[in-house]
Every structure is written in C-alpha cells, then in structure tokens.
Amino acid sequence: MPTVPKIAIIDDERDLVRLTEKRLRAGGFEVASYMEGNGAYEFICREKPDLVLLDIWLPDVSGLEIFKRLRASRELKKIPVLFFSAHVSKKDDCVDKLGADGFIKKPYNPHELISLVKKALDGTSFPAIG
C-alpha cells in the first residue's frame, strides 16, 4: 500500500493555512502546519515531511533562513521546498538564487496548488507560478 505524502505548511496567516490544509487533505495528502518557523524546523528535523510549503515572512525567523538551514542539512536538503508567498518580488531570489523547488504566489488557484505539489513530489521542475 503506498504511503500518503506528508506536507508541512509554514505560514502565519491562520485562515489561509486552514484553507490550504483542507484543500491538501482533500487532494490526498497528510498535512501538518505551523504558524512560526522554529517549531516548524524542529518538526521537519524530527518527521522529515515529503514537501514543505514555506512562507517568507514569519514572526520569529525568516522563511529564507529556514530554507538555508534545510539545504545545509545532509538529512533534510533533498526535501522539496515551495516558497508560498504574496511577495512575488522575492520569486527570483527564492528560486534562482537560493535554489528552491518552486514558488507559489498567494492567493493561489486551488487546482494549481495540488498540481504543483504533485509535480514537486514527483521531482518535476517548475520555476514558479503567479
């Protein structure tokens, strides 16, 4: 029996997180969410999710810093990370300069979200949406 992919959502916008959780669960994914970065990083280290949706602006630590920590870790660097932000001006920094697996602009199209998550889990490259 195939395992259900586990996705970590790290974002401080409670309503958006709840809606995204609901959509991803309906898409067949297991979801864990965090409203701040340090607790999320500890979760990722412990649980090693299959994919991370990561906001850039968090209350305690930058999503960019969390991404750098993940990529610096031998155990965590292969986990796909999709930046999840309304700040499209940061797209090139996230994808081209840092090497994120993708960028999803908020607000997002629910069907595109599921499609992009599946592509990232399959290792299909896509630069950004939005």
Residue pairs with C-beta under 8 A, 6 or more apart in sequence:
4 28
4 29
4 30
5 28
5 29
5 30
5 50
5 51
5 121
6 29
6 30
6 31
6 32
6 47
6 49
6 50
6 51
7 24
7 29
7 30
7 31
7 32
7 49
7 50
7 51
7 52
7 53
7 117
8 31
8 32
8 33
8 34
8 40
8 43
8 44
8 47
8 49
8 51
8 52
8 53
9 17
9 20
9 21
9 24
9 31
9 32
9 33
9 34
9 53
9 84
10 33
10 34
10 37
10 40
10 52
10 53
10 54
10 55
10 58
10 63
10 66
11 17
11 20
11 33
11 35
11 53
11 54
11 55
11 58
11 84
12 35
12 36
12 55
12 57
12 58
12 59
13 55
13 106
14 35
16 106
16 107
17 33
17 35
20 31
20 33
20 53
20 113
21 31
21 33
23 110
23 113
23 114
24 31
24 113
24 114
24 117
25 31
27 114
27 117
29 117
32 43
32 47
32 49
34 40
34 43
35 59
36 58
36 59
36 60
36 61
37 58
37 60
37 61
37 62
37 63
37 65
37 66
38 60
38 61
40 66
41 61
41 66
41 69
41 70
43 49
44 52
44 70
44 76
44 79
45 73
45 75
45 76
48 75
48 76
48 79
49 79
50 79
50 80
50 121
51 79
51 80
51 81
51 82
51 117
51 120
51 121
52 70
52 79
52 80
52 81
52 82
53 82
53 84
53 104
53 117
54 63
54 66
54 67
54 81
54 82
54 83
54 84
55 63
55 83
55 84
55 85
56 62
56 63
56 64
56 83
56 85
56 87
56 90
56 94
57 63
57 85
57 87
58 66
63 83
63 85
64 93
64 94
64 98
67 81
67 83
67 94
67 98
67 100
68 98
69 76
70 76
70 77
70 79
70 81
71 77
71 98
71 99
80 101
80 102
80 120
80 121
80 123
81 100
81 101
82 100
82 101
82 102
82 103
82 104
82 116
82 117
82 120
83 90
83 91
83 94
83 95
83 100
83 102
83 103
83 104
84 104
84 106
84 108
85 94
85 103
85 104
85 105
85 106
86 105
86 106
86 107
88 105
88 130
90 103
91 103
91 105
91 128
91 130
94 100
94 103
95 102
95 103
95 127
95 128
101 120
101 125
102 116
102 119
102 120
102 126
102 127
102 128
102 129
103 127
103 128
103 129
103 130
104 112
104 113
104 116
104 128
104 129
104 130
105 128
105 129
105 130
106 130
108 129
108 130
112 129
116 126
116 129
119 126
120 126
